Amino acid sequence: MSRISVTDAKRVFSELLNRAAYGDERIVVTSHGKPKAAIVSIEALERLKRLEETVAVIEADREEGEAGETLD
C-alpha cells in the first residue's frame, strides 16, 4: 500500500486515480504524517461494501441468537 501526502497527491491526482483504477493499487493519503483517506478502485470499494454487509448479517444473527438464549 502506497502512502502520499495531500500536497503531493494534489499534484499527481490523475496518476493516483489511474493507479487505483487500473492497477488495483490502494493509496493512503496522509496529512501531517497521519492517514486521512484512501484512494481505491471501484472494485475494491464494492468488495468492502459486500464484506460490511456480510459482517452486519453475521452480527445480527449472533445478536438474535444471544437474545433467544436469554429468553428461554
Residue pairs with C-beta under 8 A, 6 or more apart in sequence:
1 25
1 26
1 27
1 28
2 19
2 25
2 26
2 27
2 28
3 27
3 28
3 29
3 30
3 35
4 12
4 16
4 27
4 28
4 29
4 30
5 29
5 30
5 31
6 29
6 30
6 31
6 36
9 16
9 27
9 29
9 39
16 27
16 39
17 39
19 25
19 27
20 26
20 27
20 39
20 40
20 41
20 44
21 41
21 42
22 41
24 41
24 43
24 44
26 38
26 39
26 40
26 44
27 38
27 39
27 40
28 35
28 37
28 38
29 35
29 36
29 37
29 38
29 39
30 36
40 48
